[in-house]
Amino acid sequence: MDEKRSTPRMRRLKEGRIVFNGKKSLMSVKVRDVGPKGARLICGEPYLAPLQFEVLVNGEAQSRRAERVWIKGNEMGVRYLE
């Protein structure tokens, strides 16, 4: 498969959450293939996530603002906005 990203991603398997709706809604996710510009998230129903949200990874101090780029099955690709 041809790599389309401008920066490489590191394989990871961490628990996390996406936060949206004014921090009133959460979805649990597994965080995979993390890079400086984005990540691949795995969750039960990624199509329920809004186009923009915050990604909070367990063990990290701050969340990151992100936007959904693609969905395939139970996976979602996100691009960081910061």
Gaussian input, Z-matrix of N, CA and C with variables (Angstrom, degrees):
# hf/3-21g

backbone

0 1
 N
 C     1     B1
 C     2     B2     1     A1
 N     3     B3     2     A2     1     D1
 C     4     B4     3     A3     2     D2
 C     5     B5     4     A4     3     D3
 N     6     B6     5     A5     4     D4
 C     7     B7     6     A6     5     D5
 C     8     B8     7     A7     6     D6
 N     9     B9     8     A8     7     D7
 C    10    B10     9     A9     8     D8
 C    11    B11    10    A10     9     D9
 N    12    B12    11    A11    10    D10
 C    13    B13    12    A12    11    D11
 C    14    B14    13    A13    12    D12
 N    15    B15    14    A14    13    D13
 C    16    B16    15    A15    14    D14
 C    17    B17    16    A16    15    D15
 N    18    B18    17    A17    16    D16
 C    19    B19    18    A18    17    D17
 C    20    B20    19    A19    18    D18
 N    21    B21    20    A20    19    D19
 C    22    B22    21    A21    20    D20
 C    23    B23    22    A22    21    D21
 N    24    B24    23    A23    22    D22
 C    25    B25    24    A24    23    D23
 C    26    B26    25    A25    24    D24
 N    27    B27    26    A26    25    D25
 C    28    B28    27    A27    26    D26
 C    29    B29    28    A28    27    D27
 N    30    B30    29    A29    28    D28
 C    31    B31    30    A30    29    D29
 C    32    B32    31    A31    30    D30
 N    33    B33    32    A32    31    D31
 C    34    B34    33    A33    32    D32
 C    35    B35    34    A34    33    D33
 N    36    B36    35    A35    34    D34
 C    37    B37    36    A36    35    D35
 C    38    B38    37    A37    36    D36
 N    39    B39    38    A38    37    D37
 C    40    B40    39    A39    38    D38
 C    41    B41    40    A40    39    D39
 N    42    B42    41    A41    40    D40
 C    43    B43    42    A42    41    D41
 C    44    B44    43    A43    42    D42
 N    45    B45    44    A44    43    D43
 C    46    B46    45    A45    44    D44
 C    47    B47    46    A46    45    D45
 N    48    B48    47    A47    46    D46
 C    49    B49    48    A48    47    D47
 C    50    B50    49    A49    48    D48
 N    51    B51    50    A50    49    D49
 C    52    B52    51    A51    50    D50
 C    53    B53    52    A52    51    D51
 N    54    B54    53    A53    52    D52
 C    55    B55    54    A54    53    D53
 C    56    B56    55    A55    54    D54
 N    57    B57    56    A56    55    D55
 C    58    B58    57    A57    56    D56
 C    59    B59    58    A58    57    D57
 N    60    B60    59    A59    58    D58
 C    61    B61    60    A60    59    D59
 C    62    B62    61    A61    60    D60
 N    63    B63    62    A62    61    D61
 C    64    B64    63    A63    62    D62
 C    65    B65    64    A64    63    D63
 N    66    B66    65    A65    64    D64
 C    67    B67    66    A66    65    D65
 C    68    B68    67    A67    66    D66
 N    69    B69    68    A68    67    D67
 C    70    B70    69    A69    68    D68
 C    71    B71    70    A70    69    D69
 N    72    B72    71    A71    70    D70
 C    73    B73    72    A72    71    D71
 C    74    B74    73    A73    72    D72
 N    75    B75    74    A74    73    D73
 C    76    B76    75    A75    74    D74
 C    77    B77    76    A76    75    D75
 N    78    B78    77    A77    76    D76
 C    79    B79    78    A78    77    D77
 C    80    B80    79    A79    78    D78
 N    81    B81    80    A80    79    D79
 C    82    B82    81    A81    80    D80
 C    83    B83    82    A82    81    D81
 N    84    B84    83    A83    82    D82
 C    85    B85    84    A84    83    D83
 C    86    B86    85    A85    84    D84
 N    87    B87    86    A86    85    D85
 C    88    B88    87    A87    86    D86
 C    89    B89    88    A88    87    D87
 N    90    B90    89    A89    88    D88
 C    91    B91    90    A90    89    D89
 C    92    B92    91    A91    90    D90
 N    93    B93    92    A92    91    D91
 C    94    B94    93    A93    92    D92
 C    95    B95    94    A94    93    D93
 N    96    B96    95    A95    94    D94
 C    97    B97    96    A96    95    D95
 C    98    B98    97    A97    96    D96
 N    99    B99    98    A98    97    D97
 C   100   B100    99    A99    98    D98
 C   101   B101   100   A100    99    D99
 N   102   B102   101   A101   100   D100
 C   103   B103   102   A102   101   D101
 C   104   B104   103   A103   102   D102
 N   105   B105   104   A104   103   D103
 C   106   B106   105   A105   104   D104
 C   107   B107   106   A106   105   D105
 N   108   B108   107   A107   106   D106
 C   109   B109   108   A108   107   D107
 C   110   B110   109   A109   108   D108
 N   111   B111   110   A110   109   D109
 C   112   B112   111   A111   110   D110
 C   113   B113   112   A112   111   D111
 N   114   B114   113   A113   112   D112
 C   115   B115   114   A114   113   D113
 C   116   B116   115   A115   114   D114
 N   117   B117   116   A116   115   D115
 C   118   B118   117   A117   116   D116
 C   119   B119   118   A118   117   D117
 N   120   B120   119   A119   118   D118
 C   121   B121   120   A120   119   D119
 C   122   B122   121   A121   120   D120
 N   123   B123   122   A122   121   D121
 C   124   B124   123   A123   122   D122
 C   125   B125   124   A124   123   D123
 N   126   B126   125   A125   124   D124
 C   127   B127   126   A126   125   D125
 C   128   B128   127   A127   126   D126
 N   129   B129   128   A128   127   D127
 C   130   B130   129   A129   128   D128
 C   131   B131   130   A130   129   D129
 N   132   B132   131   A131   130   D130
 C   133   B133   132   A132   131   D131
 C   134   B134   133   A133   132   D132
 N   135   B135   134   A134   133   D133
 C   136   B136   135   A135   134   D134
 C   137   B137   136   A136   135   D135
 N   138   B138   137   A137   136   D136
 C   139   B139   138   A138   137   D137
 C   140   B140   139   A139   138   D138
 N   141   B141   140   A140   139   D139
 C   142   B142   141   A141   140   D140
 C   143   B143   142   A142   141   D141
 N   144   B144   143   A143   142   D142
 C   145   B145   144   A144   143   D143
 C   146   B146   145   A145   144   D144
 N   147   B147   146   A146   145   D145
 C   148   B148   147   A147   146   D146
 C   149   B149   148   A148   147   D147
 N   150   B150   149   A149   148   D148
 C   151   B151   150   A150   149   D149
 C   152   B152   151   A151   150   D150
 N   153   B153   152   A152   151   D151
 C   154   B154   153   A153   152   D152
 C   155   B155   154   A154   153   D153
 N   156   B156   155   A155   154   D154
 C   157   B157   156   A156   155   D155
 C   158   B158   157   A157   156   D156
 N   159   B159   158   A158   157   D157
 C   160   B160   159   A159   158   D158
 C   161   B161   160   A160   159   D159
 N   162   B162   161   A161   160   D160
 C   163   B163   162   A162   161   D161
 C   164   B164   163   A163   162   D162
 N   165   B165   164   A164   163   D163
 C   166   B166   165   A165   164   D164
 C   167   B167   166   A166   165   D165
 N   168   B168   167   A167   166   D166
 C   169   B169   168   A168   167   D167
 C   170   B170   169   A169   168   D168
 N   171   B171   170   A170   169   D169
 C   172   B172   171   A171   170   D170
 C   173   B173   172   A172   171   D171
 N   174   B174   173   A173   172   D172
 C   175   B175   174   A174   173   D173
 C   176   B176   175   A175   174   D174
 N   177   B177   176   A176   175   D175
 C   178   B178   177   A177   176   D176
 C   179   B179   178   A178   177   D177
 N   180   B180   179   A179   178   D178
 C   181   B181   180   A180   179   D179
 C   182   B182   181   A181   180   D180
 N   183   B183   182   A182   181   D181
 C   184   B184   183   A183   182   D182
 C   185   B185   184   A184   183   D183
 N   186   B186   185   A185   184   D184
 C   187   B187   186   A186   185   D185
 C   188   B188   187   A187   186   D186
 N   189   B189   188   A188   187   D187
 C   190   B190   189   A189   188   D188
 C   191   B191   190   A190   189   D189
 N   192   B192   191   A191   190   D190
 C   193   B193   192   A192   191   D191
 C   194   B194   193   A193   192   D192
 N   195   B195   194   A194   193   D193
 C   196   B196   195   A195   194   D194
 C   197   B197   196   A196   195   D195
 N   198   B198   197   A197   196   D196
 C   199   B199   198   A198   197   D197
 C   200   B200   199   A199   198   D198
 N   201   B201   200   A200   199   D199
 C   202   B202   201   A201   200   D200
 C   203   B203   202   A202   201   D201
 N   204   B204   203   A203   202   D202
 C   205   B205   204   A204   203   D203
 C   206   B206   205   A205   204   D204
 N   207   B207   206   A206   205   D205
 C   208   B208   207   A207   206   D206
 C   209   B209   208   A208   207   D207
 N   210   B210   209   A209   208   D208
 C   211   B211   210   A210   209   D209
 C   212   B212   211   A211   210   D210
 N   213   B213   212   A212   211   D211
 C   214   B214   213   A213   212   D212
 C   215   B215   214   A214   213   D213
 N   216   B216   215   A215   214   D214
 C   217   B217   216   A216   215   D215
 C   218   B218   217   A217   216   D216
 N   219   B219   218   A218   217   D217
 C   220   B220   219   A219   218   D218
 C   221   B221   220   A220   219   D219
 N   222   B222   221   A221   220   D220
 C   223   B223   222   A222   221   D221
 C   224   B224   223   A223   222   D222
 N   225   B225   224   A224   223   D223
 C   226   B226   225   A225   224   D224
 C   227   B227   226   A226   225   D225
 N   228   B228   227   A227   226   D226
 C   229   B229   228   A228   227   D227
 C   230   B230   229   A229   228   D228
 N   231   B231   230   A230   229   D229
 C   232   B232   231   A231   230   D230
 C   233   B233   232   A232   231   D231
 N   234   B234   233   A233   232   D232
 C   235   B235   234   A234   233   D233
 C   236   B236   235   A235   234   D234
 N   237   B237   236   A236   235   D235
 C   238   B238   237   A237   236   D236
 C   239   B239   238   A238   237   D237
 N   240   B240   239   A239   238   D238
 C   241   B241   240   A240   239   D239
 C   242   B242   241   A241   240   D240
 N   243   B243   242   A242   241   D241
 C   244   B244   243   A243   242   D242
 C   245   B245   244   A244   243   D243

   B1=1.4430
   B2=1.5223
   B3=1.3208
   B4=1.4518
   B5=1.5199
   B6=1.3176
   B7=1.4594
   B8=1.5257
   B9=1.3338
   B10=1.4554
   B11=1.5236
   B12=1.3234
   B13=1.4600
   B14=1.5255
   B15=1.3321
   B16=1.4625
   B17=1.5234
   B18=1.3343
   B19=1.4628
   B20=1.5287
   B21=1.3293
   B22=1.4688
   B23=1.5210
   B24=1.3183
   B25=1.4701
   B26=1.5117
   B27=1.3263
   B28=1.4573
   B29=1.5249
   B30=1.3248
   B31=1.4659
   B32=1.5239
   B33=1.3136
   B34=1.4594
   B35=1.5219
   B36=1.3138
   B37=1.4620
   B38=1.5179
   B39=1.3243
   B40=1.4625
   B41=1.5131
   B42=1.3060
   B43=1.4629
   B44=1.5238
   B45=1.3113
   B46=1.4475
   B47=1.5112
   B48=1.3269
   B49=1.4616
   B50=1.5243
   B51=1.3114
   B52=1.4536
   B53=1.5254
   B54=1.3241
   B55=1.4571
   B56=1.5302
   B57=1.3250
   B58=1.4644
   B59=1.5189
   B60=1.3202
   B61=1.4664
   B62=1.5317
   B63=1.3399
   B64=1.4624
   B65=1.5140
   B66=1.3185
   B67=1.4771
   B68=1.5261
   B69=1.3452
   B70=1.4584
   B71=1.5216
   B72=1.3401
   B73=1.4649
   B74=1.5292
   B75=1.3387
   B76=1.4645
   B77=1.5186
   B78=1.3330
   B79=1.4676
   B80=1.5242
   B81=1.3211
   B82=1.4590
   B83=1.5203
   B84=1.3437
   B85=1.4632
   B86=1.5201
   B87=1.3151
   B88=1.4555
   B89=1.5218
   B90=1.3238
   B91=1.4529
   B92=1.5255
   B93=1.3336
   B94=1.4662
   B95=1.5212
   B96=1.3025
   B97=1.4631
   B98=1.5315
   B99=1.3243
   B100=1.4594
   B101=1.5251
   B102=1.3229
   B103=1.4534
   B104=1.5096
   B105=1.3170
   B106=1.4657
   B107=1.5281
   B108=1.3230
   B109=1.4648
   B110=1.5177
   B111=1.3640
   B112=1.4554
   B113=1.5092
   B114=1.3400
   B115=1.4625
   B116=1.5233
   B117=1.3232
   B118=1.4644
   B119=1.5225
   B120=1.3226
   B121=1.4588
   B122=1.5139
   B123=1.3322
   B124=1.4538
   B125=1.5238
   B126=1.3271
   B127=1.4659
   B128=1.5182
   B129=1.3085
   B130=1.4545
   B131=1.5181
   B132=1.3112
   B133=1.4648
   B134=1.5215
   B135=1.3319
   B136=1.4673
   B137=1.5231
   B138=1.3104
   B139=1.4640
   B140=1.5299
   B141=1.3338
   B142=1.4621
   B143=1.5253
   B144=1.3134
   B145=1.4693
   B146=1.5245
   B147=1.3332
   B148=1.4641
   B149=1.5307
   B150=1.3116
   B151=1.4616
   B152=1.5226
   B153=1.3358
   B154=1.4618
   B155=1.5186
   B156=1.3284
   B157=1.4622
   B158=1.5187
   B159=1.3254
   B160=1.4581
   B161=1.5213
   B162=1.3306
   B163=1.4617
   B164=1.5200
   B165=1.3245
   B166=1.4638
   B167=1.5235
   B168=1.3247
   B169=1.4610
   B170=1.5162
   B171=1.3355
   B172=1.4604
   B173=1.5223
   B174=1.3181
   B175=1.4563
   B176=1.5230
   B177=1.3331
   B178=1.4578
   B179=1.5212
   B180=1.3235
   B181=1.4662
   B182=1.5285
   B183=1.3360
   B184=1.4557
   B185=1.5178
   B186=1.3185
   B187=1.4589
   B188=1.5266
   B189=1.3418
   B190=1.4674
   B191=1.5186
   B192=1.3017
   B193=1.4622
   B194=1.5217
   B195=1.3362
   B196=1.4638
   B197=1.5186
   B198=1.3327
   B199=1.4600
   B200=1.5177
   B201=1.3115
   B202=1.4610
   B203=1.5227
   B204=1.3305
   B205=1.4592
   B206=1.5234
   B207=1.3440
   B208=1.4630
   B209=1.5226
   B210=1.3313
   B211=1.4697
   B212=1.5183
   B213=1.3190
   B214=1.4615
   B215=1.5282
   B216=1.3309
   B217=1.4677
   B218=1.5201
   B219=1.3364
   B220=1.4640
   B221=1.5341
   B222=1.3226
   B223=1.4631
   B224=1.5266
   B225=1.3327
   B226=1.4536
   B227=1.5248
   B228=1.3158
   B229=1.4608
   B230=1.4989
   B231=1.3480
   B232=1.4488
   B233=1.5199
   B234=1.3196
   B235=1.4649
   B236=1.5224
   B237=1.3470
   B238=1.4561
   B239=1.5222
   B240=1.3084
   B241=1.4619
   B242=1.5204
   B243=1.2940
   B244=1.4766
   B245=1.4933
   A1=108.61
   A2=117.20
   A3=122.15
   A4=110.20
   A5=115.46
   A6=121.47
   A7=108.89
   A8=117.76
   A9=121.99
   A10=112.28
   A11=117.94
   A12=121.63
   A13=110.43
   A14=115.51
   A15=120.16
   A16=111.84
   A17=117.03
   A18=121.48
   A19=108.77
   A20=117.87
   A21=119.70
   A22=112.09
   A23=115.72
   A24=121.28
   A25=109.56
   A26=115.45
   A27=122.56
   A28=108.55
   A29=116.37
   A30=119.87
   A31=109.44
   A32=115.72
   A33=122.80
   A34=108.27
   A35=115.31
   A36=121.48
   A37=106.48
   A38=114.90
   A39=121.47
   A40=109.22
   A41=115.30
   A42=120.93
   A43=108.47
   A44=115.72
   A45=120.05
   A46=111.05
   A47=114.68
   A48=120.98
   A49=108.39
   A50=115.21
   A51=118.55
   A52=106.15
   A53=115.08
   A54=123.15
   A55=108.07
   A56=115.92
   A57=120.12
   A58=109.68
   A59=116.12
   A60=122.58
   A61=110.87
   A62=115.68
   A63=119.71
   A64=112.88
   A65=116.99
   A66=125.10
   A67=112.34
   A68=116.74
   A69=120.97
   A70=112.31
   A71=117.14
   A72=121.35
   A73=110.46
   A74=115.36
   A75=122.65
   A76=109.80
   A77=116.25
   A78=122.48
   A79=106.77
   A80=116.59
   A81=120.58
   A82=109.27
   A83=115.93
   A84=121.61
   A85=109.65
   A86=115.78
   A87=122.95
   A88=105.55
   A89=117.01
   A90=122.54
   A91=108.90
   A92=116.52
   A93=122.91
   A94=109.96
   A95=116.70
   A96=123.91
   A97=112.69
   A98=116.46
   A99=122.78
   A100=110.52
   A101=115.46
   A102=121.99
   A103=109.69
   A104=117.89
   A105=120.13
   A106=113.54
   A107=117.54
   A108=120.14
   A109=114.74
   A110=118.43
   A111=118.96
   A112=112.64
   A113=114.94
   A114=121.15
   A115=109.56
   A116=114.06
   A117=121.10
   A118=106.42
   A119=116.53
   A120=122.43
   A121=109.37
   A122=115.91
   A123=121.84
   A124=107.73
   A125=115.91
   A126=120.10
   A127=109.10
   A128=115.86
   A129=121.41
   A130=114.34
   A131=117.50
   A132=121.73
   A133=109.94
   A134=118.04
   A135=120.22
   A136=113.89
   A137=118.28
   A138=121.08
   A139=111.96
   A140=118.36
   A141=121.44
   A142=112.50
   A143=117.14
   A144=120.81
   A145=109.53
   A146=117.36
   A147=119.63
   A148=110.70
   A149=116.86
   A150=120.48
   A151=112.74
   A152=117.88
   A153=121.50
   A154=109.59
   A155=115.60
   A156=122.06
   A157=108.78
   A158=117.26
   A159=122.97
   A160=108.65
   A161=116.84
   A162=122.74
   A163=106.96
   A164=116.31
   A165=122.33
   A166=107.72
   A167=116.86
   A168=122.92
   A169=108.96
   A170=117.21
   A171=121.00
   A172=109.62
   A173=116.09
   A174=121.61
   A175=113.82
   A176=118.03
   A177=120.99
   A178=109.38
   A179=116.17
   A180=121.73
   A181=113.52
   A182=116.99
   A183=119.50
   A184=111.92
   A185=114.35
   A186=119.91
   A187=108.56
   A188=115.48
   A189=120.87
   A190=108.99
   A191=116.34
   A192=122.53
   A193=107.77
   A194=116.76
   A195=120.54
   A196=110.49
   A197=114.57
   A198=120.86
   A199=108.99
   A200=115.11
   A201=121.81
   A202=109.12
   A203=116.52
   A204=121.40
   A205=110.93
   A206=116.91
   A207=120.49
   A208=109.81
   A209=115.20
   A210=123.32
   A211=107.21
   A212=115.59
   A213=121.51
   A214=107.03
   A215=115.98
   A216=119.83
   A217=110.07
   A218=115.89
   A219=120.04
   A220=111.88
   A221=117.32
   A222=122.11
   A223=110.89
   A224=114.25
   A225=121.00
   A226=108.36
   A227=116.92
   A228=121.74
   A229=109.46
   A230=116.39
   A231=120.67
   A232=110.60
   A233=114.61
   A234=122.18
   A235=106.41
   A236=116.48
   A237=120.91
   A238=109.64
   A239=116.06
   A240=121.88
   A241=113.08
   A242=118.77
   A243=121.23
   A244=111.36
   D1=136.07
   D2=178.78
   D3=-76.30
   D4=135.83
   D5=178.49
   D6=-82.62
   D7=122.49
   D8=-178.76
   D9=-101.21
   D10=-9.64
   D11=-177.33
   D12=-77.78
   D13=148.05
   D14=177.27
   D15=-81.71
   D16=-20.53
   D17=177.04
   D18=-129.23
   D19=143.18
   D20=-179.28
   D21=-71.61
   D22=157.60
   D23=176.52
   D24=-114.75
   D25=148.71
   D26=178.37
   D27=-97.33
   D28=137.41
   D29=176.84
   D30=-70.63
   D31=130.14
   D32=-179.90
   D33=-141.26
   D34=160.46
   D35=170.06
   D36=-143.53
   D37=90.99
   D38=-179.05
   D39=-124.21
   D40=152.80
   D41=174.13
   D42=-82.07
   D43=148.19
   D44=177.79
   D45=-160.76
   D46=-175.02
   D47=178.21
   D48=-142.90
   D49=148.18
   D50=166.86
   D51=-104.40
   D52=138.61
   D53=-174.27
   D54=-119.63
   D55=131.41
   D56=-178.97
   D57=-154.29
   D58=-175.91
   D59=178.77
   D60=59.91
   D61=49.00
   D62=179.19
   D63=64.32
   D64=33.43
   D65=-179.05
   D66=66.10
   D67=21.46
   D68=178.30
   D69=-97.34
   D70=-15.42
   D71=-176.95
   D72=-123.04
   D73=140.97
   D74=179.71
   D75=-132.31
   D76=147.76
   D77=169.95
   D78=-132.25
   D79=130.32
   D80=176.08
   D81=-76.81
   D82=138.85
   D83=-179.38
   D84=-140.02
   D85=161.45
   D86=166.51
   D87=-105.19
   D88=133.97
   D89=-176.44
   D90=-100.45
   D91=123.32
   D92=-177.85
   D93=-126.71
   D94=162.05
   D95=172.22
   D96=42.49
   D97=64.34
   D98=-175.32
   D99=-87.43
   D100=137.74
   D101=174.97
   D102=-140.54
   D103=177.09
   D104=-178.88
   D105=-66.78
   D106=-20.65
   D107=-177.03
   D108=-109.61
   D109=-6.59
   D110=-179.02
   D111=176.22
   D112=-171.62
   D113=-177.52
   D114=-159.83
   D115=168.02
   D116=171.63
   D117=-109.44
   D118=127.84
   D119=-179.54
   D120=-112.91
   D121=144.29
   D122=176.56
   D123=-118.67
   D124=127.76
   D125=177.88
   D126=-152.15
   D127=169.23
   D128=-175.44
   D129=-63.86
   D130=-44.26
   D131=-175.83
   D132=-139.36
   D133=75.13
   D134=-175.08
   D135=-62.43
   D136=-24.64
   D137=179.99
   D138=-67.31
   D139=-14.68
   D140=177.09
   D141=-81.44
   D142=-13.66
   D143=179.28
   D144=-75.18
   D145=143.50
   D146=176.63
   D147=-70.91
   D148=173.34
   D149=179.87
   D150=-66.79
   D151=-33.06
   D152=177.49
   D153=-127.83
   D154=144.64
   D155=-176.83
   D156=-166.05
   D157=-179.96
   D158=174.42
   D159=-106.06
   D160=142.73
   D161=175.84
   D162=-108.84
   D163=122.03
   D164=177.71
   D165=-115.83
   D166=114.87
   D167=-179.02
   D168=-98.15
   D169=130.77
   D170=178.74
   D171=-55.42
   D172=133.70
   D173=178.90
   D174=92.14
   D175=-7.71
   D176=177.58
   D177=-105.17
   D178=143.74
   D179=-173.58
   D180=-71.09
   D181=-36.42
   D182=-174.77
   D183=-124.97
   D184=151.70
   D185=173.36
   D186=-82.61
   D187=164.20
   D188=177.29
   D189=-124.67
   D190=137.49
   D191=177.28
   D192=-73.53
   D193=135.82
   D194=-176.31
   D195=-144.38
   D196=162.17
   D197=173.10
   D198=-129.27
   D199=143.94
   D200=178.70
   D201=-73.18
   D202=132.14
   D203=-179.87
   D204=-108.32
   D205=-39.80
   D206=-179.84
   D207=-152.25
   D208=160.37
   D209=174.07
   D210=-135.24
   D211=135.16
   D212=174.14
   D213=-145.36
   D214=112.32
   D215=-177.29
   D216=62.67
   D217=-124.31
   D218=179.72
   D219=-99.78
   D220=17.72
   D221=179.94
   D222=-112.89
   D223=151.15
   D224=-179.76
   D225=-140.86
   D226=132.04
   D227=173.92
   D228=-95.10
   D229=134.05
   D230=179.90
   D231=-125.67
   D232=150.12
   D233=175.07
   D234=-115.10
   D235=132.05
   D236=177.74
   D237=-74.30
   D238=140.90
   D239=-176.81
   D240=-96.48
   D241=-11.01
   D242=-177.30
   D243=-95.10

